[in-house]
Amino acid sequence: MVKIAKNHKKLLKITSDGIIFIMDDNEIKEILDKQEETLILVQKLWRAEKWRRFWTVFRYFIFLGIIFGAFYFLIPYIESLITSIQQFQSVKNPQDLQKLLEQVK
């Protein structure tokens, strides 16, 4: 716990260990300036992180859209390939194979 007491132009800072620091206005101003700079940097980092998350989610939606779009486009070709394979598997003799090859042409 930190206790702060003001004396004219000096500030007494007592830490939990009982150590007393005496700081003047210039030191306090330097600390506040550094704290402000740190706050600005943290805000920039947070803003960059939010944009990174947004673009990551957006990129995944694009990938999923491309995958589903390609699948939707390829469904008729996949179905015809599956039926052709099933027809080849159902062939039992060479005459049936000849008829099937004529249909494929």
C-alpha positions as CSV (number, residue, x, y, z in Angstrom):
1,M,0.0,0.0,0.0
2,V,1.3,3.4,-0.9
3,K,0.5,6.5,1.2
4,I,1.1,9.9,-0.3
5,A,1.4,13.2,1.7
6,K,2.0,16.6,0.2
7,N,4.3,19.2,1.7
8,H,4.7,22.5,-0.1
9,K,6.6,21.5,-3.2
10,K,7.7,18.0,-2.0
11,L,5.8,14.8,-2.0
12,L,6.4,12.1,0.6
13,K,5.8,8.5,-0.6
14,I,5.6,5.8,1.9
15,T,5.7,2.2,0.6
16,S,4.4,-0.9,2.4
17,D,7.9,-1.7,3.5
18,G,8.1,1.6,5.4
19,I,10.5,3.2,2.9
20,I,10.0,7.0,2.5
21,F,10.8,8.7,-0.8
22,I,10.8,12.5,-1.1
23,M,10.1,13.8,-4.6
24,D,9.8,17.3,-5.8
25,D,7.5,18.7,-8.6
26,N,10.0,17.9,-11.4
27,E,10.2,14.3,-10.5
28,I,6.4,14.0,-10.2
29,K,6.0,15.7,-13.6
30,E,8.5,13.3,-15.2
31,I,6.6,10.3,-13.7
32,L,3.3,11.7,-14.9
33,D,4.7,12.3,-18.4
34,K,6.1,8.8,-18.6
35,Q,2.7,7.4,-17.4
36,E,0.9,9.4,-20.1
37,E,3.3,8.1,-22.8
38,T,2.7,4.6,-21.5
39,L,-1.0,5.0,-21.6
40,I,-0.9,6.3,-25.2
41,L,1.2,3.3,-26.2
42,V,-1.1,0.8,-24.5
43,Q,-4.1,2.4,-26.2
44,K,-2.3,2.0,-29.6
45,L,-1.5,-1.6,-28.8
46,W,-5.1,-2.3,-27.8
47,R,-6.4,-0.7,-31.0
48,A,-4.0,-2.7,-33.1
49,E,-5.1,-5.9,-31.3
50,K,-8.7,-5.2,-32.0
51,W,-8.0,-4.7,-35.7
52,R,-5.9,-7.9,-35.8
53,R,-8.8,-9.9,-34.3
54,F,-11.3,-8.4,-36.8
55,W,-9.1,-9.2,-39.8
56,T,-8.5,-12.7,-38.5
57,V,-12.2,-13.4,-38.2
58,F,-12.9,-11.8,-41.6
59,R,-10.2,-13.9,-43.2
60,Y,-11.8,-17.1,-41.8
61,F,-15.2,-16.1,-43.1
62,I,-13.7,-15.6,-46.5
63,F,-12.0,-19.0,-46.4
64,L,-15.2,-20.7,-45.3
65,G,-17.1,-18.9,-48.1
66,I,-14.6,-20.0,-50.7
67,I,-14.8,-23.6,-49.4
68,F,-18.6,-23.8,-49.4
69,G,-18.8,-22.0,-52.7
70,A,-16.4,-24.4,-54.4
71,F,-18.3,-27.4,-52.9
72,Y,-21.6,-26.0,-54.1
73,F,-20.1,-25.5,-57.6
74,L,-18.6,-29.0,-57.7
75,I,-21.6,-31.0,-56.4
76,P,-23.0,-31.9,-59.9
77,Y,-19.5,-33.1,-61.1
78,I,-19.0,-35.1,-57.9
79,E,-22.4,-36.7,-58.2
80,S,-21.8,-37.7,-61.9
81,L,-18.4,-39.2,-60.9
82,I,-20.0,-41.2,-58.1
83,T,-22.7,-42.6,-60.4
84,S,-20.1,-43.5,-63.0
85,I,-18.0,-45.4,-60.4
86,Q,-21.2,-47.2,-59.2
87,Q,-22.0,-48.2,-62.8
88,F,-18.4,-49.6,-63.3
89,Q,-18.8,-51.5,-60.1
90,S,-22.1,-53.1,-61.2
91,V,-20.5,-54.4,-64.4
92,K,-20.4,-58.2,-64.3
93,N,-19.5,-59.3,-67.9
94,P,-17.7,-57.7,-70.9
95,Q,-20.9,-57.0,-72.8
96,D,-22.2,-54.8,-70.0
97,L,-18.8,-53.0,-69.9
98,Q,-19.1,-52.4,-73.7
99,K,-22.6,-50.9,-73.3
100,L,-21.4,-48.7,-70.4
101,L,-18.5,-47.4,-72.4
102,E,-20.8,-46.5,-75.3
103,Q,-23.0,-44.5,-72.9
104,V,-20.1,-42.6,-71.5
105,K,-19.0,-41.4,-75.0
